[in-house]
Amino acid sequence: MKILITGTTQGIGKGIAELFLANGHEVIGIDRRGAGIVHENYTHYECDVRDYDALPQVENVNILINNAGTQNEDDIDINLKALIRITEKYGVQAEIRSILNIGSASGHTGAEFPEYCASKGGVMAYTKNVAMRVAQFGATCNSLDPGGVLTPLNDCVVNDPELWAEIMEETPLKRWATVEEIAQWAYFLTVTNTFCTGQNILVDGGESINYNFVWKD
């Protein structure tokens, strides 16, 4: 199948792209940085997802994965508005099989930078809108909403022993997800799954269900 993924130079996007390539798919990546993957079935376009006029012409995409995103840097424009334009350009068409939007646990909890939370909350709502519109093609659309993931973007807290210990107190599984684990979820939701649609799948190691109950011993 033909897979289009945004934000493939590092982190989650790169991990997803590598998993699809390992399973024999054709992968097209879009990122504002140069290619981080070298593979015969991989094509890379270096452009900013906000620059609509510079986006490549790619026809008959079977799976679209909107992964490109940022944190506390034009979040609404990159995480939400660009995602919408990418989806309308490549995803809402007769050859589509599945669309996956990489959201965030913060869209569920509101526990992060204000514009970041708002952008990811918008992704959750837009996912449901798209699911209704691509159903006519027999396609699914969901969002995958991770909590903490071990990516370069999060090194600033992962490598701070004091902050990391505090974060682990809020995480029942006492660890964050690896990129490979999130990639497996992305593959399942777009290739294996054919019926679940319009859902916001929260994968956060139980952080959102944690609570601090205080009572007398």
C-alpha angles and dihedrals in degrees: 000000000000111000124191116196128178122212099027103152096090146348123017096353093053091047092051092047092050092051092052091047091050088056094053102260129140109246129197116191130198120194136147088234129063124277116293093185130068113194135133092239095047125094120186128202116192108212141114113261088223091062099082095178092056096052113117124249106250118168132202099013110187099190126024120193116188102203104141110112146137140210121232094347116101087319097171093049096045105030098039117011095043091044089055093050092047091050095048091048100046109011112048099071140101098265095054117116101173142001122199124188117199103223130163141248084242089071087064099040105028088223103141143049110338099240091041092055091046092050093050092045087055090052090056092054094042090052090062091048092053093045089060092050099046094046087088087068093049088251132138131222124193139153123235107210113192127191116207116352128183099244133136089256089067099043091106092070100027090059095046106089095201095048092042092054090051092049092050090055087063095047116077094201089051094227142068126244121267121234088247092058092052090047090055090053090050091051092048094049094049105033110021096034117075103158112037107090140158091028133132106219112205115206108174109130090256096298093132093054094049119112137179106227113189120196140146114277 
